[in-house]
Amino acid sequence: MHALLGANGAGKSTLVKVLTGVIRADGGRLVLNGEDVRISSPSQAARVGLAPVFQDPALVPDLTVAQNLRLTGAPLEGVRSRLREMDVEVDFSEQAGDVPLPVLRMLDLARALARDPQLLLLDEITAALPSDLAERVFAVMRKWRERGRSVLFITHRLAEVIAVCDRATVLRDGSDVGTLVPQHGGERRIVEYMLGAEVATAAAKASELDEARVRLPGDGNAAGAAAEPTLEVEGVRAGTVESVSFSLRPGEVLGLAALEGQGQDDLFATLAGERRPEGGDVLVGGRPLRARHPYDAIRAGVVLVPADRLLALLPQRSVRENIAAPRYNSPLRWGPINLSFERRRVKEAIDALQIDTRAYRQVRRLSGGNQQKVTIARWLASGFRTLLCFDPTRGIDVGTKQQIYSLLRRLADGGAAILFFSSELTEFPLVCDRVVTLYGGRITGELPAAAADEASLLRAMHGLAEEVA
Amino acid sequence: MTTAAATADRRRPGIHAARLGRRHGWTLGTYVLLLGLVLYWRTVPPVWGSFDVQSLAIDALPFAFAAMAQAVVIISGGIDLSVGSLMSLVNVISAKYMATMSFRDALLFAGALALGAALAGASTGSLITISRVPDIVVTLAMLFVWAGLALQIQPIPGGGAPLKYVQLATGQWFSPWIPSGLVILLCAFVLIWLPLRRARSGLALYSIGSNRNAAYLSGVSVTRTRIFAYSLGGFFAGLAGLALTATSGIGDPLSGQYYTLNSVAAVVLGGVALVGGKGGLIGPIAAAFVLTVVKTILILKGVDQNWAQVIQGTLIIVVVMIGGLAIRERRRT
């Protein structure tokens, strides 16, 4: 069981695509069981015993699950029994587009397994899975190893690598920088390999952040408590949100921790104005906000940074236009654009976020981390008071994550109020002042950042609030 | 398939019915609309009988084939603006040479022409996939190519076809209530489309329209499937052109013009998503009949031709809007 690691844009997914024939190799050779092979298409990869599970689900949304399986020539019965082994229930006559994402991932896995491949390639399969399903994936991987087959596993979660993998290869900037045994040396050495030359600066940033941490809970909260709350949420109901109340003060980063599907999606959609609440009030600066459209929320200074960067960006336009886009909202700006003013604002935002602008002309060519920075920079350039960050570091490498943490802290110190949801629990104590947990559509607990270690967060996230308190 | 059915059966039957309704609701709606229109149509002329049904079938036959041609391409995620002019081309070639042929030769010639049209479609598809120019541009260019060739072959209407060939589409089957054109349409549908829908190539057609990347990752050859979609579309367009020859008994280089955009209208009305991946062929076929019945009713009512067009356009917008609202309403619940 071999892990493939690396920062964003290091070439992990590209390597998988080359191995499975999605992209043709520019050079080099591929040796499979001692034989040279050339793989030119996904179907040929399947014939030589390579079965990939890609980062994005490879099921056609308008076909039923059964039709999808027939399309790939996967044996229906085989897939069904694999799913039963993993204890996942799937209705095969359902259209793939109606199946929830985690189940689709399991289906992808079962389909790959049913071909009985020599080598299973899993590209970030656990990123979209709740922890119980991820455990089942690991169980399958272990079983696969016992049968003498191989697994190539790509992930950003280093703990998973240490727990399940025998060896790990680290990629950086498109070439491999080393292979190591993850059990020896652990997380620290992997990170060193991944960061390479940047390691010194990144580590420095991390310690700087730690210092900030020690300092913050005192003066940060004192300043926050004095001020009027920027955002107040009172008994909001919307979809899976049953009843949520909290308040957010300027200069504060409030963490929101939750397991998959506890209402965080609907809560963020409501606050950002994408969805109307069925009950309760959202107060912004003491005044009720009745947003019928994200436009209303943005005007009130409540802006969203979504997990999926491409939802928020205009992928084919330049960095400048993307950052300036929210500024076109005001009808007063419908006239000619004041380019020099705009350039200045955009440049300030780019500098503040240290965006790598080598691919300035088209945002889609930026790496994921830089794209995420652009989504934040947009709001920086157009002004806001409350920032809603929904899993802003999903699929982003360690170095950029650090930059985003310290940026959020700086913004908060500058008086912004930030609501921060993340699927990685270790982030909360780094960024937040307080953390609230959401379970079954209700707030089940509140912890000061200092006490928000993984264990107590997890307990509160499972609705065991009493024990935490 | 049997295993999939077994899973579904274990669940409550209500869910199954609801899902059927969700998936085929639009097609059913088109047929209900057609039925309603036909019932109304019966009351319009003083005498309504098998003759009216026959003339509807004759009017609608080329249109229905054109709608099938367009539907296949749109399901695969493309669009074919050359359907109408390819029809004209097949129409003039067949009328020019068939006039003097025996029935048997005419049939063989028709078969060859349909295959030729499939080849023409395949060449359009190849051009699109090789040049990577958008579908709409290439097929627009092909529209001019086929239309020019048709005019070159027969600048003015003329030619003809053997009587027995004409009767293939304008005759009747057992009873005067069953027009043979309808039977031919049904045969083409049952013999070509139904087996295809079950086959891997049919699934591939839907998959590249639904999500090209997922289809590619599933091992579908996107290039080959796109070419296949256009050649199948060409084949149906060829049948539509041959149907034009049979129903009109003449070759007219401008006869297909009407069908290019009308086929798109029928496809939309028939519940095929313009972005591809959704829908089938029965919906567009019904829609072709709906639009023909509407036209017939308006003519019978003596409505001015220009107003008739306005009414047809409005009908399409209203129906598609109601359909869209119904889908949104369902999502909300």
Chai-1 contact restraints between the chains, C-beta under 6 A:
chainA,res_idxA,chainB,res_idxB,connection_type,confidence,min_distance_angstrom,max_distance_angstrom,comment,restraint_id
A,P42,B,L217,contact,1.0,0.0,6.0,A-B,restraint_1
A,P42,B,G219,contact,1.0,0.0,6.0,A-B,restraint_2
A,S43,B,G219,contact,1.0,0.0,6.0,A-B,restraint_3
A,F54,B,L217,contact,1.0,0.0,6.0,A-B,restraint_4
A,A58,B,A214,contact,1.0,0.0,6.0,A-B,restraint_5
A,A58,B,L217,contact,1.0,0.0,6.0,A-B,restraint_6
A,A58,B,S218,contact,1.0,0.0,6.0,A-B,restraint_7
A,L59,B,A214,contact,1.0,0.0,6.0,A-B,restraint_8
A,V60,B,S207,contact,1.0,0.0,6.0,A-B,restraint_9
A,V60,B,S210,contact,1.0,0.0,6.0,A-B,restraint_10
A,V60,B,N211,contact,1.0,0.0,6.0,A-B,restraint_11
A,V60,B,A214,contact,1.0,0.0,6.0,A-B,restraint_12
A,V60,B,A215,contact,1.0,0.0,6.0,A-B,restraint_13
A,P61,B,S210,contact,1.0,0.0,6.0,A-B,restraint_14
A,P61,B,N211,contact,1.0,0.0,6.0,A-B,restraint_15
A,D62,B,S210,contact,1.0,0.0,6.0,A-B,restraint_16
A,D62,B,G277,contact,1.0,0.0,6.0,A-B,restraint_17
A,D62,B,K278,contact,1.0,0.0,6.0,A-B,restraint_18
A,L63,B,Y206,contact,1.0,0.0,6.0,A-B,restraint_19
A,A66,B,A4,contact,1.0,0.0,6.0,A-B,restraint_20
A,Q67,B,L203,contact,1.0,0.0,6.0,A-B,restraint_21
A,L71,B,L203,contact,1.0,0.0,6.0,A-B,restraint_22
A,L71,B,S207,contact,1.0,0.0,6.0,A-B,restraint_23
A,L71,B,S218,contact,1.0,0.0,6.0,A-B,restraint_24
A,T72,B,S218,contact,1.0,0.0,6.0,A-B,restraint_25
A,T72,B,G219,contact,1.0,0.0,6.0,A-B,restraint_26
A,L76,B,T3,contact,1.0,0.0,6.0,A-B,restraint_27
A,D91,B,T7,contact,1.0,0.0,6.0,A-B,restraint_28
A,F92,B,A4,contact,1.0,0.0,6.0,A-B,restraint_29
A,F92,B,T7,contact,1.0,0.0,6.0,A-B,restraint_30
A,S93,B,A4,contact,1.0,0.0,6.0,A-B,restraint_31
A,S93,B,A8,contact,1.0,0.0,6.0,A-B,restraint_32
